[in-house]
Amino acid sequence: MQDDPIPSVKFPNGTEVPALGQGTWAMGEDAGDARMEIESLKAGIDLGMTLIDTAEMYGDGGAEEIVGQAIRGRRDEVFIVSKVYPWNASLRDTIEACEHSLERLGTDRIDLYLLHWRGNYPLAETVAAFEMLKSSGKIGAWGVSNFDTDDMEELLSVPDGANVAANQVLYNLSRRGIEYDLLPWCQSRGIPIMAYSPIEQGHIIHHPELIRIAKAYQATPAQLALAFLLERDGVIVIPKTSNAERVAENRDCVSLDITDDDWQALDAAFPPPAKKKPLEML
């Protein structure tokens, strides 16, 4: 496998990234795991999963340090996404937080910088900080995370808010609420969705119907769950693993060719939303 190319997603500024990237949630928390975490990220880069998502929150900055070690000497091969805490999202503190993230990552720029979730600072203030960082070349673009449709509409109403490049949210087979309104809203505006926890931290891989269908394709349930998300236009999927073999398994999900009947079976097992639901978060 691994012969099929990873599909790409285009950001509003024209930058294209692989639709299958790598997450780092819970990395950088145990020094004993660092080598394995670094090697797994390197393996993913080798396989074309060159978008790496991290945050100042993960491991209290430890995950950014892991990413920095994994990309050393390969910075131009990767697309780095990081996030600022909402309580650091003032004009001054956003810029300072970005500087600290850059230091931990060992780079002079973050390709996409996100507000991790909404806090108490006005969106206009955070956006102004993002625009300053963009003008100085410290970030390539900015976006948000855990924003529902009404949040996105409010964001677009503030000065320069329309420059938002992405929205990262919880999205997987068992958490399909965004399909009712948020996903189509973003798709119609060319704003990519980044799907975090795409296999629900491993919880959905034990679902009998997911197992049954995956077996028919000689695939793992996790591969099928990832393939489901990659079928959606404008969705970037960021599974996290510290196992290099599992990284290769994740990469192979792009080669699955699922029949319409089996997509319908997945819809029956994991029904799409029939009405608006509040945005879910982990």
N, C-alpha and C positions, 0 to 999 in steps of 0.2 A: 504494500500500500504506500501511501505518501507520494504517489505519482500525481494525484490531482492537485492543482494549485489551490492555495487558500484564497477564497473570495476576498474582495476588498470593499471597503466602505470609504466614501469621500466626505471630508469635512467641508463646511461652507466656504472655507478659504481655498479649496481645491486640493488640499493635501489628502493623499490616499494612504490608508493603513490596512493591514490585514484584519479581516473580520474576526479572526480567532487570535486572541492575545494571551497574556499571562497575568494572573492576579498574585498579590503578595500578602493578603490579609493573614495575620498571625505569624508571618515571618519576622525574623529579627528579635524574637522573644527569648530564645535559648541559645547561648553561644555554642553549645554542643551540636546544634543543628545547622549552624551557619554554612559549613562546607557543603552539606547536602543541598541546602537551599540555593546556594550560589551555582552549584553544578546543574541543578534542575533548570534554573533560568538560562544558563548558557546553552543547555541542550535545546530549550525552546527557541532561542535565537537561531541556533544552527538549523532548526527545522522551519524557519520562516515565521515563527510566532514572535515578531519583533516589537509588538506593542506590549509594554509592561506597565501595569497599573499599581500605584502605591499611594501612600499618604503619610503625613506627619503623625497621624494617629497610630498607625500600625507599628506595634512594638515600641511606641514612644520614640519614633524616629529610626528604630532599628531596622525596619524593613527597607527604608530608603538607603541605609548604609549597605545592606545586602545587595540591593540593586546596583549601587555604585560599584561594588566589587565585581559584580557579574558583567557589567558593561565596560569595565576598564579596558581601554585600547580598542573599543568597538562602538564608541558613542554614536558615530554617524550611521551605524546599522540599525539603531533602535529608535523607537518613538516612546518617550517617557511621559506618563500621566501621573500627577500627584495632586494632593488636596490640602486645603487649608481648613483648620478647625473653624467653626462658626464664631467662637469667642476670640479668634485672632483676625476676624474679618473686617476690622476697621481699616481706614485708609492707611494709617501708619503701620499697624500690626500685620496687615496682609503682606506688605512689602518686606517687613522684617522676617515673617514666617517663611516667605519664599526664599529669602537669602539663606536661612538656616537649612531649608530643604536642599538648596543648590550645594551647600557645603557637604551635607551628608551624602548626596548623590555623586559628588565629585565632578560636577559639570557646570557649565556656564549658562545653561538654559534648560527649561522644562518645556516640552512640546505642547502639553495641554495641562492647564492648572485649574482645578475645580474647587468650588465652595462645597464642603463636604455635606452639609445640610443647612437649612435656614436657622439663623440665630436672631439676636436682637439688633444687630446693626442694619441700617437701611440698605436695601439692595443697591441703591444708587451709589452709596459710599464704597461698597465692595467692588462694584463694577468700575468705578473710577480708579480704584487701586489696580485692578486687573489691566485696565487700559494703559496705566502708567508703566506697569511691568512689561506689557507688550511693546510699548513704544521704546523702552530701553533695551529690548531684545532678550530680557530674562525669561520670558515665556513666549511661545509661538502663538498660542490661542488660549482662550479661557472658556470654562463651562460651569456646570452645576451638577449636584448630585442630590438624589432624594427630593426632587421637585415634582409636584403634581401639576396637572394642567392649569389650575388657577394660579399657581406659583409662576409657571412659565409665562402666562399671559401678563401677570404683574411685572415680571422681569422685562418683557419686551416693551413695557410702557415707560421704563426709566431711560435716561440718556445713555446711549451706546448699548442698551440691553439687547438690542437685536444682533449684536455681535456674538452672542452665545453660540458656542461651537458644538456642545454635546450635553446630554443629561444622563447621568449614570444612576440606575435604579435597580431594585431587586426584581428580577424577571427570570422565571423558569417555568417548566411544565406545571408545577403545582401553585405558581404565583402568576397568573395570567391577567390580573386585573387591569394592567396598563393597556391591554388590547382593546378595551372598550372605548377609551378616548385619548389617553396620553400618547400611546404609540402612533395612532393615525395622525394626531395633531402634530407630532414631531416629524413624522414622515412627510407630511404635506408641506412642511417648511424646510425640509432638507437638513434637519437637526438630528444627527445620529443618537441612538440610544445605546448606552453601554450596559450590558446585562451582568450584574454581579450575582454571586452565589448561583451559577447556572445549573448546578445539580443539587441545590438546597443543602449544601454542606454534606452531601452524601446521603441524605435522608430518602430521596425519591428513588434511588437505584434499587431499592428492595421491593418496589411496586410490582406485583405479579404481571400486569399487562405490559409494562415496560420491559420486564425480563423476557416475556414471551416473544414480543416483536423483535427485540434485539437479537435473540437466538436465531431467528429466521434469517438474519443478515450476518451471522457469525460475528456479531459485534457485542460490545458491553452495553449495559443500560446507560452508563455515563456517556458513551459515544452517541447513543441515540438521543439522549437529552440535549446534548450540545448541537447535534444535527438539526433538531427541532428549531432551535433559536437561530441557527445560521440560515434557515429557510426564509427568515423575515428580512425584508428590505431595510437597510439602514441600521442594522443591529450588530454591535460589536460584543463578542462574548469573551469573558476574562476568567476562565477557570483557574483555580489555584491548586498547585501540588508541589511538594518538595521531593518528588520521586521522578527521576529522569525517565524511567520506563513508562510511568503514567503520562508524562508529557508527550511521549511518542504515541501513546494510545489516543490522547486528546487530539493530536495532529491528524490521526487517521480518520477522525469523524467526518472530515470533508469529503471522503470517498464514498460515503453511504448514499445510495440512491433509493429513497423510500417510495413505495407505491402510494397512490392516492388512497387505496383501501386502508393501508396501514396508518396514514395520516388521520383518516377518519376514525380509526380504532383508538388512536391516541387522544383525539378530541373527545371521544366517548369516555375514556378513562380519566382524562384531565380536562373537564369542560371549560370552554372559553367563557368569559363573563357575559351575563345577560343584562347586567345593569352596572351603573357606576359603583365602584368600590373605593374607599379611601386608600391612598397609596400605602403599600406595605413596606416595612423597613426591617432590617436585621441590625 
